[in-house]
Amino acid sequence: MAPWNASLPDDLDDPLTCSQAEIAWQINDLSNRINTIKAQVGGKLSDGAHDRLGGISKGKGAEQTSVDAEKLAAEAEKGSVKLKMTTDAHGEQRMTREAHVLLLKLRASASSDKVLVELAREAPGEKRRTDMRLPGGKMLPDESIEDAANRFYRDVLKLQDCPMTLDFARVDSFQEEQESKTIQGVMTIYHKHIVAGYLNCERVDILARIGLKKEGAIWTTVDKSSGTVYYTWMQDDQAKGMKVRMSSEQPIDLPKQKHKRGAEKEVTLNHSLEEIQKKVENLYSRERRFTELEHGMRAVSQFLQAEHSSVETVIAQNLAKRNYVVQHADQLQEFVQALQEIEGLQCQINPPHLEQVPSLSLRVQRLESGAVVLAEASARMYQRVEHIAQDYHKTMTSVNAQMLTWNKLLDEKL
């Protein structure tokens, strides 16, 4: 049997080789460090300092940072997104999300020009987020486009009773890179796959439920993971006018960052990075504590790596332990069954009649005392019987001798 850590790679400390669960753990650890630093300086970190310390914390409070970190960790554990480390202009490593998204370009019928549009969604515990787009969602790991489409219209759209035709032979696939709308400050690469199709449903109750019997009707579905999602049917031109991207050829308008200095002008990415870098340098020059803290964290990091106790090593060991558990699942199941049998026998450890044992001990002692007395009486009786037997034997011997004497005298007289 191989040791539990036999499969650990030699380049484990390289963040680019970490698994999704490891990166998720790093996200939580990074957010905790940011919140600790913010508490130490009295919550006066500027946006530039937040950006230097961690992309997900920029411009947010500790509570929101923790929520975003939990979202990233949950997505990484589930596998709906991939997280990878990229290097920014400062040489710092940041998280980037990468996800495959399936979108359904679903029409009311084969000849209809009405297309289904998602208006907004309201996840559990969050505010309603308005985002007009084609209905869809993230694909699961190793999930095909067909399986994802079937899962989505069955579990999310709740249209399992409504027949439809989907054209999987002509899937429109393209890529977009933009800041995440659910987790601000994290860039995301979306691999989008649009599948066209139409409904073949003739049931009046279903058509009324999904808003096809009333112009402009809004209908909803409720899902545990997605929450409440709002849909409506739009004409093609109306959907395009609302900036709903329905194909890879359709241009998309991304919001531009602008600022005012006498007149409003467009700010380029390089200029923004330069401004952020200046803010961070100014902050570090004013606050020597940050420099000392950075040196201390580097020293601690080097010590942890030397002791094989770095974050990546600890997480990898935990993952190796989990893999060991998975590989020995059969033995563990047998062990669980044995424990269940032992648990079933626990009632036999202290049966009710054992409670009477203390009271019975006195009776046993009295019986033992009586047995000793009886044994002594028996011994004395044995001795008396032995004396009687000896006297009886002597008497019978004397009687026998006397009878022989008498018999001899009689023979002489006769």
C-alpha positions as CSV (number, residue, x, y, z in Angstrom):
1,M,0.0,0.0,0.0
2,A,1.4,3.4,-1.0
3,P,1.7,6.1,1.6
4,W,-1.0,8.8,1.6
5,N,1.4,11.5,0.4
6,A,3.1,9.4,-2.3
7,S,1.3,11.2,-5.2
8,L,2.2,14.8,-4.2
9,P,3.9,16.7,-7.1
10,D,7.4,18.1,-6.6
11,D,6.3,21.6,-7.8
12,L,3.5,21.8,-5.3
13,D,4.5,25.3,-4.1
14,D,3.9,26.7,-7.6
15,P,0.4,28.4,-7.5
16,L,-0.2,27.6,-11.1
17,T,-0.2,23.8,-10.3
18,C,-2.7,24.2,-7.5
19,S,-6.1,22.6,-7.8
20,Q,-9.4,24.4,-7.6
21,A,-9.9,23.6,-4.0
22,E,-6.4,24.9,-3.2
23,I,-7.1,28.2,-4.9
24,A,-10.4,28.4,-3.1
25,W,-8.6,28.0,0.2
26,Q,-6.1,30.7,-0.8
27,I,-9.0,33.0,-1.6
28,N,-10.4,32.6,1.9
29,D,-6.9,33.0,3.4
30,L,-6.2,36.1,1.4
31,S,-9.5,37.7,2.4
32,N,-8.8,37.0,6.1
33,R,-5.4,38.6,5.8
34,I,-6.9,41.7,4.1
35,N,-9.5,42.1,6.8
36,T,-6.9,41.7,9.5
37,I,-4.7,44.4,8.0
38,K,-7.7,46.7,7.6
39,A,-8.6,46.2,11.3
40,Q,-5.0,47.0,12.4
41,V,-4.9,50.3,10.5
42,G,-8.4,51.3,11.6
43,G,-10.2,50.6,8.3
44,K,-8.4,53.4,6.4
45,L,-7.0,51.5,3.5
46,S,-7.5,53.3,0.2
47,D,-8.8,51.6,-2.9
48,G,-5.2,51.3,-4.3
49,A,-4.0,49.5,-1.1
50,H,-7.0,47.2,-1.3
51,D,-6.2,46.5,-4.9
52,R,-2.6,45.7,-4.1
53,L,-3.5,43.4,-1.2
54,G,-6.2,41.5,-3.1
55,G,-8.4,42.1,-6.1
56,I,-11.6,40.8,-4.5
57,S,-11.4,43.3,-1.7
58,K,-11.2,46.5,-3.7
59,G,-13.6,49.1,-2.4
60,K,-15.5,46.6,-0.2
61,G,-16.0,46.1,3.5
62,A,-14.9,43.0,5.4
63,E,-18.3,41.4,5.3
64,Q,-18.7,41.7,1.5
65,T,-15.1,40.6,1.0
66,S,-15.8,37.5,3.0
67,V,-19.0,36.8,1.0
68,D,-17.2,37.2,-2.3
69,A,-14.4,34.8,-1.1
70,E,-17.0,32.3,-0.1
71,K,-18.6,32.5,-3.5
72,L,-15.3,31.9,-5.2
73,A,-14.6,29.0,-2.9
74,A,-18.0,27.5,-3.5
75,E,-17.6,27.8,-7.3
76,A,-14.2,26.3,-7.2
77,E,-15.4,23.3,-5.1
78,K,-18.4,22.8,-7.3
79,G,-16.3,23.0,-10.5
80,S,-18.6,25.4,-12.3
81,V,-15.6,27.8,-12.8
82,K,-11.9,27.3,-13.0
83,L,-9.6,29.6,-11.0
84,K,-6.1,30.4,-12.1
85,M,-3.4,32.8,-11.0
86,T,-2.3,35.6,-13.2
87,T,0.4,38.3,-12.7
88,D,-0.5,42.0,-12.8
89,A,1.6,45.0,-13.5
90,H,3.0,45.0,-10.0
91,G,4.2,41.4,-10.2
92,E,1.4,40.4,-7.8
93,Q,-0.6,37.2,-8.4
94,R,-4.4,37.5,-8.8
95,M,-7.3,35.2,-9.3
96,T,-9.0,35.0,-12.7
97,R,-12.2,33.0,-13.2
98,E,-12.8,30.9,-16.3
99,A,-16.3,29.4,-17.0
100,H,-18.2,27.7,-19.8
101,V,-21.7,29.2,-20.1
102,L,-24.6,27.6,-22.0
103,L,-27.2,30.0,-23.4
104,L,-30.5,29.0,-25.0
105,K,-31.8,31.1,-27.9
106,L,-35.3,29.8,-27.5
107,R,-38.2,30.9,-29.7
108,A,-41.9,30.5,-29.0
109,S,-42.4,28.3,-32.1
110,A,-40.5,27.4,-35.3
111,S,-41.9,30.4,-37.2
112,S,-42.1,32.9,-34.3
113,D,-39.8,35.9,-34.0
114,K,-40.2,36.0,-30.2
115,V,-37.2,35.0,-28.2
116,L,-37.0,34.2,-24.5
117,V,-35.0,36.8,-22.5
118,E,-33.8,36.6,-18.9
119,L,-34.6,40.0,-17.2
120,A,-33.2,39.6,-13.7
121,R,-32.4,37.1,-11.0
122,E,-32.6,37.2,-7.2
123,A,-30.3,34.8,-5.6
124,P,-31.0,33.6,-2.0
125,G,-29.8,36.3,0.5
126,E,-28.9,38.8,-2.2
127,K,-30.5,41.8,-3.9
128,R,-32.2,41.5,-7.3
129,R,-29.6,41.8,-10.1
130,T,-30.9,43.1,-13.5
131,D,-29.0,41.7,-16.5
132,M,-30.9,41.2,-19.8
133,R,-29.5,38.2,-21.6
134,L,-30.4,34.9,-23.1
135,P,-31.4,32.3,-20.4
136,G,-28.6,30.0,-19.4
137,G,-26.1,29.2,-16.8
138,K,-22.6,27.8,-16.1
139,M,-21.8,24.3,-17.3
140,L,-20.7,21.6,-14.8
141,P,-17.4,19.8,-15.1
142,D,-17.2,17.2,-17.9
143,E,-20.8,18.2,-18.9
144,S,-21.6,18.2,-22.6
145,I,-23.6,20.9,-24.3
146,E,-26.5,18.5,-24.8
147,D,-26.5,17.5,-21.2
148,A,-26.2,21.1,-20.0
149,A,-29.1,22.2,-22.2
150,N,-31.3,19.3,-21.0
151,R,-30.5,20.1,-17.4
152,F,-31.2,23.8,-17.8
153,Y,-34.6,23.6,-19.4
154,R,-35.6,20.8,-17.0
155,D,-34.3,22.1,-13.7
156,V,-34.1,25.9,-14.2
157,L,-36.8,26.7,-16.8
158,K,-39.1,23.9,-15.5
159,L,-40.2,23.1,-19.0
160,Q,-39.9,19.3,-18.8
161,D,-43.6,19.0,-19.8
162,C,-43.1,21.3,-22.8
163,P,-41.5,19.6,-25.9
164,M,-38.9,21.6,-27.7
165,T,-36.4,21.2,-30.5
166,L,-32.8,22.2,-30.0
167,D,-30.2,22.5,-32.8
168,F,-27.0,21.0,-31.4
169,A,-25.5,20.8,-34.9
170,R,-25.0,24.5,-35.1
171,V,-23.8,25.7,-31.7
172,D,-22.5,29.3,-31.7
173,S,-19.5,29.5,-29.5
174,F,-17.4,32.5,-28.6
175,Q,-15.3,34.0,-25.8
176,E,-15.7,37.1,-23.7
177,E,-13.5,38.6,-21.0
178,Q,-14.9,41.1,-18.6
179,E,-15.2,41.8,-14.9
180,S,-17.5,39.4,-13.0
181,K,-21.0,40.8,-12.3
182,T,-21.5,38.7,-9.2
183,I,-18.0,39.1,-7.7
184,Q,-16.7,42.6,-8.4
185,G,-13.0,43.1,-8.9
186,V,-12.4,39.6,-10.4
187,M,-11.8,39.3,-14.2
188,T,-13.7,36.4,-15.8
189,I,-13.2,34.7,-19.1
190,Y,-16.6,33.4,-20.4
191,H,-16.7,30.6,-23.0
192,K,-20.2,31.0,-24.2
193,H,-22.2,28.4,-26.2
194,I,-25.5,29.5,-27.8
195,V,-27.9,26.8,-28.7
196,A,-30.9,27.8,-30.9
197,G,-34.3,26.1,-30.6
198,Y,-38.0,26.5,-30.4
199,L,-41.0,25.2,-28.4
200,N,-43.3,22.5,-29.8
201,C,-45.8,23.0,-27.0
202,E,-49.6,23.2,-27.6
203,R,-50.9,23.0,-24.0
204,V,-52.7,26.1,-23.2
205,D,-52.0,26.0,-19.4
206,I,-48.2,25.7,-20.0
207,L,-48.2,28.5,-22.6
208,A,-50.2,30.7,-20.2
209,R,-47.8,29.9,-17.4
210,I,-44.7,31.0,-19.4
211,G,-46.4,34.2,-20.6
212,L,-47.1,33.4,-24.2
213,K,-50.9,34.2,-23.8
214,K,-50.3,37.8,-22.8
215,E,-48.1,40.3,-24.5
216,G,-45.2,41.5,-22.4
217,A,-46.0,39.1,-19.6
218,I,-43.2,38.4,-17.1
219,W,-43.0,34.9,-15.6
220,T,-40.6,33.4,-13.0
221,T,-39.0,30.2,-12.0
222,V,-37.6,29.3,-8.5
223,D,-34.5,27.2,-8.0
224,K,-32.5,26.5,-4.9
225,S,-29.1,27.5,-6.4
226,S,-30.2,30.3,-8.8
227,G,-33.0,31.7,-6.7
228,T,-35.9,33.5,-8.5
229,V,-35.3,34.2,-12.2
230,Y,-37.5,36.6,-14.2
231,Y,-38.2,35.9,-17.9
232,T,-40.2,37.5,-20.7
233,W,-40.6,37.1,-24.5
234,M,-39.3,39.8,-26.8
235,Q,-39.2,40.5,-30.5
236,D,-35.8,40.1,-32.1
237,D,-35.4,43.8,-32.8
238,Q,-36.5,44.7,-29.3
239,A,-34.1,42.2,-27.7
240,K,-31.2,43.6,-29.8
241,G,-32.2,47.1,-28.8
242,M,-32.0,46.1,-25.2
243,K,-28.4,44.9,-25.8
244,V,-29.1,41.2,-25.5
245,R,-26.3,39.4,-27.3
246,M,-27.8,36.6,-29.3
247,S,-24.9,35.6,-31.5
248,S,-21.1,35.8,-31.7
249,E,-21.4,38.2,-34.7
250,Q,-23.5,40.7,-32.7
251,P,-21.2,43.5,-31.3
252,I,-21.3,44.1,-27.6
253,D,-21.0,47.5,-25.9
254,L,-18.8,47.3,-22.8
255,P,-19.0,50.1,-20.3
256,K,-16.2,52.6,-20.5
257,Q,-14.5,54.1,-17.5
258,K,-14.5,57.9,-17.6
259,H,-13.4,60.7,-15.3
260,K,-13.7,64.5,-15.4
261,R,-10.8,66.9,-15.4
262,G,-12.4,70.0,-16.8
263,A,-13.9,67.9,-19.6
264,E,-14.9,64.2,-19.6
265,K,-12.4,61.9,-21.4
266,E,-11.8,58.2,-21.6
267,V,-9.3,56.6,-19.2
268,T,-7.2,53.9,-20.7
269,L,-6.2,50.8,-18.8
270,N,-2.5,51.7,-18.6
271,H,-3.4,55.2,-17.2
272,S,-5.6,53.6,-14.5
273,L,-2.8,51.2,-13.6
274,E,-0.4,54.1,-13.3
275,E,-2.7,56.0,-11.0
276,I,-3.3,52.9,-8.8
277,Q,0.5,52.3,-8.7
278,K,1.1,55.9,-7.6
279,K,-1.6,55.7,-4.9
280,V,-0.1,52.5,-3.6
281,E,3.5,53.9,-3.6
282,N,2.3,57.1,-1.8
283,L,0.5,54.9,0.8
284,Y,3.5,52.8,1.4
285,S,5.7,55.9,1.7
286,R,3.4,57.4,4.3
287,E,2.7,54.2,6.2
288,R,5.9,52.4,7.1
289,R,3.8,49.8,8.9
290,F,2.8,48.3,5.5
291,T,6.4,47.9,4.5
292,E,7.2,46.2,7.8
293,L,4.2,44.1,7.6
294,E,5.1,43.0,4.0
295,H,8.6,42.1,5.1
296,G,7.2,40.2,8.1
297,M,4.8,38.3,5.9
298,R,7.6,37.3,3.5
299,A,9.7,36.1,6.4
300,V,6.8,34.0,7.7
301,S,6.2,32.7,4.3
302,Q,9.8,31.6,3.8
303,F,9.8,30.0,7.3
304,L,6.6,28.1,6.5
305,Q,8.0,26.9,3.2
306,A,11.2,25.8,4.9
307,E,9.2,23.9,7.5
308,H,6.9,22.4,4.7
309,S,4.0,24.2,6.4
310,S,3.0,26.6,3.7
311,V,-0.6,27.1,2.7
312,E,-0.2,25.1,-0.5
313,T,1.6,22.2,1.3
314,V,-1.0,22.0,4.1
315,I,-3.9,22.1,1.5
316,A,-2.2,19.5,-0.6
317,Q,-1.7,17.2,2.4
318,N,-5.4,17.6,3.2
319,L,-6.3,16.8,-0.4
320,A,-4.0,13.7,-0.3
321,K,-5.7,12.6,2.9
322,R,-9.1,13.0,1.2
323,N,-7.8,11.0,-1.7
324,Y,-6.6,8.3,0.7
325,V,-10.1,8.2,2.3
326,V,-11.7,7.8,-1.2
327,Q,-9.3,5.0,-2.2
328,H,-10.0,3.1,1.0
329,A,-13.7,3.7,1.0
330,D,-14.5,0.0,1.1
331,Q,-12.5,-0.6,4.2
332,L,-14.0,2.4,5.8
333,Q,-17.5,1.2,5.0
334,E,-16.7,-2.1,6.7
335,F,-15.3,-0.3,9.7
336,V,-18.5,1.8,9.8
337,Q,-20.6,-1.4,9.8
338,A,-18.4,-2.8,12.6
339,L,-19.0,0.3,14.6
340,Q,-22.7,0.1,14.0
341,E,-22.7,-3.5,15.3
342,I,-20.8,-2.3,18.4
343,E,-23.3,0.4,18.9
344,G,-26.1,-2.1,18.7
345,L,-24.3,-4.2,21.4
346,Q,-24.0,-1.2,23.8
347,C,-27.3,-2.0,25.4
348,Q,-25.8,-5.4,26.5
349,I,-22.9,-3.8,28.4
350,N,-25.0,-2.8,31.4
351,P,-28.1,-5.0,31.4
352,P,-30.8,-4.1,34.1
353,H,-30.3,-7.2,36.2
354,L,-26.7,-6.1,36.9
355,E,-28.1,-3.4,39.2
356,Q,-29.2,-6.2,41.6
357,V,-25.6,-7.5,42.0
358,P,-24.7,-5.3,45.0
359,S,-27.7,-6.6,47.0
360,L,-27.0,-10.1,46.0
361,S,-23.4,-9.9,47.3
362,L,-24.7,-9.9,51.0
363,R,-26.7,-13.0,50.3
364,V,-23.7,-14.6,48.8
365,Q,-21.6,-13.8,51.8
366,R,-24.2,-15.2,54.2
367,L,-24.4,-18.4,52.0
368,E,-20.6,-18.6,52.2
369,S,-20.6,-18.3,56.0
370,G,-23.3,-21.0,56.2
371,A,-21.3,-23.2,53.9
372,V,-18.3,-22.9,56.2
373,V,-20.3,-23.8,59.3
374,L,-21.9,-26.7,57.5
375,A,-18.5,-27.9,56.4
376,E,-17.2,-27.8,60.0
377,A,-20.3,-29.7,61.3
378,S,-19.9,-32.2,58.5
379,A,-16.2,-32.7,59.5
380,R,-17.2,-33.3,63.2
381,M,-20.0,-35.7,62.1
382,Y,-17.5,-37.6,59.9
383,Q,-15.2,-38.0,62.9
384,R,-18.0,-39.3,65.1
385,V,-19.2,-41.7,62.4
386,E,-15.6,-42.9,62.0
387,H,-15.3,-43.6,65.8
388,I,-18.7,-45.5,65.8
389,A,-17.5,-47.6,62.8
390,Q,-14.3,-48.5,64.6
391,D,-16.2,-49.4,67.8
392,Y,-18.7,-51.4,65.7
393,H,-15.8,-53.3,64.0
394,K,-14.2,-54.1,67.4
395,T,-17.5,-55.3,68.8
396,M,-18.3,-57.5,65.8
397,T,-14.7,-58.9,66.0
398,S,-15.2,-59.8,69.7
399,V,-18.7,-61.3,69.1
400,N,-17.2,-63.4,66.3
401,A,-14.4,-64.7,68.5
402,Q,-16.9,-65.5,71.3
403,M,-19.1,-67.4,68.9
404,L,-16.1,-69.4,67.7
405,T,-15.3,-70.2,71.4
406,W,-18.8,-71.3,72.1
407,N,-18.9,-73.4,69.0
408,K,-15.7,-75.2,70.1
409,L,-17.1,-76.0,73.5
410,L,-20.2,-77.4,72.1
411,D,-18.2,-79.7,69.8
412,E,-16.2,-81.0,72.8
413,K,-19.3,-81.8,74.8
414,L,-21.0,-83.6,71.9
